[in-house]
Amino acid sequence: MRRLAVAIAALLATSGALAAEPTSIPAKSLAAAAQLREQALADDTAWKVTESLTTEVGPRMAGSEADARAVAWAKAKFKALGFDKVYVEPVTFPKWERRGEQAQVVGANAQPLHVTALGGSPAGTVEGEIVRFPDLAALKAAPAGSLAGKIAFVDYQMGKKRDGADYGIGGAVRSRAPSEAIRKGAVGFLMRSAGTDSHRVPHTGITRFDEGLTPVPSAALSSPDADQLARLAALGPVRVRVALDCGWDGTATSYNVIGEITGRGKPKEVVVIGGHLDSWDLGTGAIDDGAGVGITMAAGHLIGQLKQAPKRTIRVVAFANEEQGLYGGKAYAEARAKAGELPVHQIGAESDFGAGRIYGFNTGSGNAEGSREATRQIAEVLAPLGIEYMPAKGGPGPDIGPIAAKGGAWGWLAQDGTDYFDLHHTADDTLDKIDPKALAQNVAAYAVFAYLAAEADGGFGSEAKATVPPSE
């Protein structure tokens, strides 16, 4: 009988452990977060940080001399902002360089075209008749061998949308169409830029070539030049010459730069926020992603200025080489998984969609049901910022994606990206395009989110478990 009683008691104890209390946030913490929100709205730290990065370093392509200067800048900035602990973690990747690019229509209608090489393109000069396709599907449907000796031109036009949904299509053209063109026999590839502006500035971005294919020179046209080429093609055959001086040049090592505000009660558990430190080389990387670095550094700094540190550690990461393949995010996730740190990763969020106002919020993970109440509580403190709780939407940011795929919980703070793709990956990505008040609203949102996630009684569902997180 005694053995049975002991067994029943053990079973009840186990059941109690399994039926853990839902995650929630103390009222005192909610009140402190509301004060933090108002303080952040009046603070200009994010603007100063973004101004410093884009002015003192400027464009910082992964693996470049400027990238190394950006790493040194980030270490110094974290220290100047009062972070308790500042350190770096190495990230190694293939190095791609741009040295020069030009294109022109040749023949009776000879004229220059404004282009930029796609990241990953090889160098080379090609000349041939263009064949225009309205989208990737049309290129895929072209007969085998029909582009022999010709240059494929995919003319897909992205539309403006708050959530940037059309980038999924435009980005697919950039990443997949060059390989499709090669399979059809093309000697070169052109695309209308993956953007929504009408300026004569082309948009760059990384492309990939499928294994077994010989890469061909691949470039993006500015929207006005794509329009011009389409009009010429409607009149009859058009020949174009594309000359690119670019390509892969060995490997390079950069660094994830990390700053921490140490937690008072559970310092080994971390809330992660961040942006990526690298940029493309055409502009100064203000909206992509100087703003994200500025927003999250400022949020961590403001939390660090509180009289009492949050319960958990706030970790701000300036990720390396996001642009060419999420190398920093992947390295960060691999290191945490190897160290068995997934369970102490409370939650993570990345700011990498410009500097437009945040309009929506949600959290998620492979095991997030117990944290719905805490998410709702955070949403209530965010509401005065004009941010709506959207419980069925969202996903992790690019560099948070790899750790989310390993079971890490994610936060989603949705920025208004209506105009983001006017500037994305172009020479127009400069500081003057950022609205300081919108930037401050982002800081307020990230500060509230990070602080309250760190203060929560309970977790947001992080566990070492392979999963497929939703896209944003």
C-alpha positions in Angstrom: 0.0 0.0 0.0 2.8 2.4 0.9 4.5 1.7 -2.4 1.3 2.5 -4.2 0.9 5.8 -2.3 4.5 6.8 -3.2 3.9 5.9 -6.9 0.7 8.0 -7.0 2.4 10.9 -5.3 5.2 10.8 -7.8 2.7 10.6 -10.7 0.9 13.7 -9.3 4.1 15.6 -8.9 5.1 14.8 -12.5 1.7 15.8 -13.8 2.0 19.1 -11.9 5.4 19.7 -13.5 4.0 19.0 -17.0 1.0 21.4 -16.4 3.3 24.4 -15.7 1.8 27.8 -15.1 1.3 29.9 -18.2 4.0 32.5 -18.7 3.0 36.0 -17.4 4.6 39.3 -16.6 4.4 41.0 -13.2 2.4 44.2 -12.9 5.4 46.1 -11.6 7.3 45.2 -14.7 4.5 46.3 -17.0 4.4 49.7 -15.3 8.2 50.1 -15.7 7.9 49.2 -19.3 5.3 51.9 -19.9 7.7 54.4 -18.5 10.5 53.0 -20.6 8.3 53.4 -23.7 7.8 57.1 -23.1 11.5 57.7 -22.4 12.4 55.9 -25.6 10.1 58.1 -27.7 12.0 61.2 -26.5 15.4 59.7 -27.0 17.7 60.2 -30.0 20.3 57.5 -29.3 19.2 55.4 -32.3 19.5 58.3 -34.7 23.0 59.1 -33.4 24.1 55.5 -33.7 22.8 55.2 -37.2 24.3 58.5 -38.2 27.6 57.5 -36.8 27.7 54.1 -38.6 26.6 55.5 -42.0 28.9 58.5 -41.8 32.1 57.2 -40.2 32.0 53.8 -41.9 29.6 54.2 -44.8 29.0 51.2 -47.1 30.4 48.0 -45.5 30.2 45.0 -47.9 31.0 41.7 -46.1 34.7 41.0 -46.2 35.8 44.5 -47.2 38.1 46.8 -45.4 35.0 48.9 -44.4 33.5 45.7 -42.9 36.5 45.4 -40.6 36.1 49.0 -39.6 32.4 48.4 -38.9 33.3 45.6 -36.5 35.7 47.9 -34.6 33.1 50.7 -34.7 30.4 48.3 -33.2 32.7 47.2 -30.4 33.5 50.8 -29.5 29.9 51.8 -29.7 28.6 49.0 -27.4 31.2 50.0 -24.8 30.3 53.7 -25.1 26.6 52.9 -24.6 27.4 51.2 -21.4 26.9 47.5 -22.2 28.4 45.3 -19.4 30.0 42.8 -21.7 31.2 43.3 -25.3 32.7 40.5 -27.4 33.0 39.1 -30.9 32.5 35.7 -32.6 34.2 34.9 -35.9 32.2 34.2 -39.1 33.9 33.0 -42.2 32.4 33.1 -45.7 33.3 33.3 -49.4 34.2 36.9 -50.4 32.6 38.5 -53.4 33.9 41.8 -54.9 32.4 44.4 -57.2 34.9 46.4 -59.3 33.0 47.8 -62.2 29.9 47.4 -64.4 28.3 48.8 -67.5 25.8 47.9 -70.2 24.5 49.4 -73.3 22.2 48.8 -76.2 24.2 48.4 -79.4 23.2 48.9 -83.0 20.8 51.4 -84.5 19.3 52.4 -81.1 22.7 52.5 -79.2 22.5 54.0 -75.7 23.7 53.3 -72.2 21.8 51.3 -69.6 22.1 51.7 -65.8 22.8 48.3 -64.3 24.4 46.8 -61.3 26.0 43.3 -61.0 24.1 40.9 -58.8 26.1 39.6 -55.9 27.6 36.3 -56.8 27.8 37.1 -60.6 31.0 36.2 -62.4 33.0 38.8 -64.4 32.7 38.8 -68.1 31.6 40.7 -71.2 28.7 39.2 -73.2 26.7 40.6 -76.2 23.6 39.2 -77.6 19.9 39.7 -78.5 17.7 40.0 -75.5 14.6 37.9 -75.0 12.1 39.5 -72.6 10.0 37.4 -70.1 7.3 39.0 -67.9 8.2 36.8 -65.0 10.1 33.7 -63.8 7.3 31.3 -64.8 7.5 32.5 -68.4 11.3 31.9 -68.4 10.8 28.4 -67.0 8.3 27.7 -69.8 10.7 28.7 -72.6 11.8 25.7 -74.8 15.1 24.1 -74.1 17.9 25.7 -76.0 15.7 28.7 -77.1 18.1 31.2 -75.5 21.3 29.9 -77.1 23.6 32.8 -77.6 21.1 35.3 -76.2 20.6 37.3 -73.0 17.5 36.6 -70.9 15.6 39.7 -69.6 13.0 39.1 -66.8 10.8 42.1 -66.5 8.8 41.5 -63.3 7.6 44.7 -61.6 7.1 44.5 -57.8 4.2 46.4 -56.3 4.3 48.5 -53.1 2.9 46.7 -50.1 3.1 47.4 -46.3 4.4 43.9 -45.6 6.7 43.8 -48.7 5.0 40.6 -49.9 6.0 41.1 -53.5 9.7 40.8 -52.6 9.1 37.1 -52.3 8.5 37.1 -56.1 11.1 39.7 -57.0 13.7 38.0 -54.8 12.9 34.7 -56.5 13.6 36.2 -59.9 17.0 37.4 -58.6 18.0 34.2 -56.9 16.6 31.6 -59.3 16.2 33.1 -62.8 19.9 33.2 -63.7 20.2 29.5 -63.3 17.0 29.0 -65.3 18.3 31.2 -68.1 21.6 29.2 -68.2 19.6 26.0 -68.6 17.9 27.5 -71.6 21.2 28.4 -73.2 21.6 32.1 -72.3 25.0 33.7 -72.2 23.9 36.5 -69.9 21.1 37.5 -67.6 19.3 40.9 -67.0 16.4 41.6 -64.7 14.2 44.6 -63.7 15.5 45.4 -60.3 13.7 43.8 -57.3 12.3 47.2 -56.2 9.3 49.5 -56.3 10.8 52.9 -57.2 11.0 54.7 -60.5 14.4 56.2 -60.0 17.3 55.5 -62.3 19.2 53.5 -59.6 19.4 49.7 -59.9 19.0 47.4 -57.0 21.7 44.8 -56.2 21.4 41.7 -54.1 22.8 38.1 -53.9 22.0 35.5 -56.6 22.8 31.8 -56.7 23.8 29.4 -59.5 22.7 25.8 -59.3 25.3 23.2 -58.9 26.7 21.9 -62.2 25.9 25.1 -64.2 28.6 27.5 -65.5 27.6 31.0 -64.2 27.0 33.8 -66.6 27.3 37.6 -66.1 24.1 38.6 -64.3 22.9 42.1 -63.5 19.8 44.2 -62.5 18.5 47.2 -64.5 17.0 50.3 -62.9 13.3 50.5 -63.5 13.4 53.3 -66.1 16.1 51.3 -68.0 13.9 48.2 -67.8 11.0 50.2 -69.2 13.3 51.5 -72.0 14.5 48.0 -72.9 10.9 46.7 -73.0 9.9 49.5 -75.4 12.8 48.8 -77.6 12.1 45.1 -77.6 8.5 45.8 -78.7 9.9 47.5 -81.8 12.1 44.6 -82.9 15.2 42.7 -82.0 17.6 44.4 -79.6 21.2 43.6 -78.9 22.8 44.5 -75.6 26.3 44.3 -74.3 26.9 43.7 -70.6 30.4 44.1 -69.1 30.9 43.2 -65.5 34.1 43.2 -63.4 33.3 41.3 -60.3 33.5 37.9 -58.7 34.5 35.6 -55.9 37.9 36.1 -54.3 38.7 33.5 -51.7 37.3 33.6 -48.2 37.0 36.3 -45.6 36.4 36.4 -41.8 34.2 39.0 -40.1 32.5 38.9 -36.7 29.2 38.9 -35.0 29.6 41.8 -32.5 27.7 41.3 -29.3 26.9 43.6 -26.4 25.1 42.5 -23.2 23.2 44.0 -20.3 23.6 41.4 -17.6 20.4 40.2 -16.0 19.9 40.5 -12.2 18.2 37.1 -11.5 18.8 34.8 -14.4 21.9 36.1 -16.1 22.5 33.0 -18.2 19.1 33.3 -19.8 19.0 35.7 -22.7 16.6 37.9 -24.7 18.3 38.5 -28.1 17.6 41.6 -30.3 19.8 42.9 -33.2 20.3 43.9 -36.8 23.0 43.1 -39.3 26.2 45.1 -39.5 27.1 44.5 -43.1 25.5 46.3 -46.1 25.7 46.4 -49.9 28.2 48.8 -51.4 26.0 51.1 -53.5 24.5 53.3 -50.7 25.6 53.8 -47.1 23.4 51.0 -45.6 21.1 53.3 -43.6 17.8 51.5 -43.9 19.5 48.1 -44.6 20.5 47.8 -41.9 22.1 50.7 -40.1 18.7 51.5 -38.7 18.3 48.0 -37.2 21.7 48.2 -35.5 20.8 51.7 -34.2 17.3 50.7 -33.0 18.5 47.6 -31.1 21.6 49.2 -29.7 19.5 52.1 -28.4 16.9 49.7 -26.9 19.6 47.8 -25.0 21.2 51.0 -23.9 18.0 52.4 -22.5 17.2 49.2 -20.6 20.8 49.3 -19.2 20.0 52.8 -17.9 17.2 51.6 -15.6 17.8 51.6 -11.9 17.3 47.9 -11.7 18.6 45.5 -14.4 16.0 43.1 -16.0 15.7 39.6 -14.6 17.4 38.1 -17.7 20.3 39.3 -19.8 19.6 41.5 -22.8 21.9 40.5 -25.7 22.2 42.8 -28.7 23.9 41.2 -31.8 25.2 43.1 -34.8 25.2 40.1 -37.2 27.9 39.6 -39.8 27.2 39.1 -43.5 23.5 38.8 -43.6 23.3 40.1 -47.2 25.1 37.2 -48.9 23.6 34.3 -47.1 22.8 34.8 -43.4 26.3 33.8 -42.4 26.2 35.6 -39.1 22.8 34.3 -38.1 23.8 30.7 -39.1 27.1 30.9 -37.1 25.3 32.3 -34.1 22.7 29.5 -34.2 25.2 26.8 -34.6 27.3 28.0 -31.7 24.3 28.1 -29.4 23.1 24.7 -30.5 26.6 23.2 -30.0 26.8 24.7 -26.5 23.3 23.4 -25.6 22.0 26.9 -25.0 18.7 26.7 -26.9 16.7 26.2 -23.6 18.1 29.4 -22.1 17.4 31.5 -25.2 14.3 33.2 -23.9 13.3 34.8 -27.3 14.9 36.7 -30.2 13.9 39.4 -32.7 15.7 41.2 -35.5 15.1 44.6 -36.9 15.9 44.3 -40.7 13.1 46.0 -42.7 14.1 49.6 -42.6 13.0 52.3 -40.3 9.2 52.6 -41.0 6.9 52.6 -38.0 6.1 49.2 -36.4 2.4 48.3 -36.8 2.1 44.7 -35.7 3.4 42.3 -33.0 3.4 38.7 -32.3 5.6 35.9 -30.8 6.0 32.3 -31.7 7.9 29.1 -31.4 7.4 25.4 -31.9 6.0 25.3 -28.4 4.5 28.7 -27.7 1.0 28.0 -26.4 1.9 28.6 -22.7 3.2 32.1 -23.5 0.1 33.6 -25.1 -0.8 35.6 -22.0 2.7 37.1 -21.8 2.6 38.0 -25.5 -0.8 39.6 -25.0 0.5 41.6 -22.0 3.5 42.9 -24.1 1.0 43.8 -26.8 -1.0 46.0 -24.4 2.1 48.0 -23.5 2.9 48.3 -27.2 -0.6 49.5 -28.2 -0.1 53.2 -27.4 2.6 53.2 -30.0 0.0 52.3 -32.7 1.0 48.6 -32.7 -1.7 45.9 -33.1 -1.5 42.5 -31.6 -1.7 40.0 -34.6 -1.7 36.6 -33.0 -1.9 34.6 -36.2 0.8 36.4 -38.1 4.6 37.0 -38.3 7.8 35.1 -38.2 11.5 35.5 -37.2 13.7 38.1 -38.8 16.4 36.8 -41.3 19.2 36.3 -38.8 16.9 34.9 -36.1 15.5 32.4 -38.6 18.4 29.9 -38.2 18.0 29.7 -34.4 14.2 29.6 -34.7 14.7 26.6 -37.0 16.5 24.9 -34.1 13.7 25.6 -31.7 14.3 29.1 -30.5 11.3 31.4 -29.8 10.9 34.5 -31.9 9.3 37.9 -31.7 7.9 39.7 -34.7 7.7 43.5 -34.7 6.3 44.3 -38.1 7.6 47.5 -39.7 5.7 49.5 -42.4 7.6 48.6 -45.6 5.5 50.4 -48.1 8.5 52.4 -49.3 11.3 50.1 -48.2 11.8 48.6 -51.7 12.2 52.1 -53.2 15.6 52.2 -51.5 16.6 48.6 -50.7 20.0 47.6 -52.1 20.5 50.9 -54.0 22.6 54.0 -54.0 19.6 55.8 -52.5 19.9 53.9 -49.2 21.2 56.8 -47.2 20.6 58.5 -43.8 18.4 61.3 -45.1 15.6 58.7 -45.9 15.1 57.9 -42.2 12.4 59.7 -40.2 13.8 60.3 -36.7 10.4 60.0 -35.0 9.6 56.7 -36.7 13.0 55.5 -35.6 12.3 56.4 -32.0 9.0 54.6 -32.2 10.9 51.5 -33.2 13.3 51.9 -30.3 10.3 52.2 -27.9 8.8 49.0 -29.3 12.0 47.0 -29.1 12.8 48.3 -25.6 9.4 47.3 -24.3 9.5 43.9 -26.0 13.0 43.0 -24.8 12.5 44.3 -21.3 9.2 42.5 -20.7 10.4 39.3 -22.3 13.3 39.4 -19.9 11.0 40.1 -16.9 8.5 37.3 -17.7 7.7 34.6 -15.2 8.2 31.6 -17.5 9.5 31.2 -21.0 8.2 31.6 -24.6 8.7 28.0 -25.8 12.4 27.8 -26.7 13.7 24.2 -26.8 16.2 22.2 -28.8 13.9 21.0 -31.5 14.1 21.1 -35.3 11.2 23.1 -36.7 10.1 25.1 -39.7 9.4 28.7 -38.6 6.9 30.7 -40.6 8.2 33.5 -42.9 7.5 37.0 -41.9 
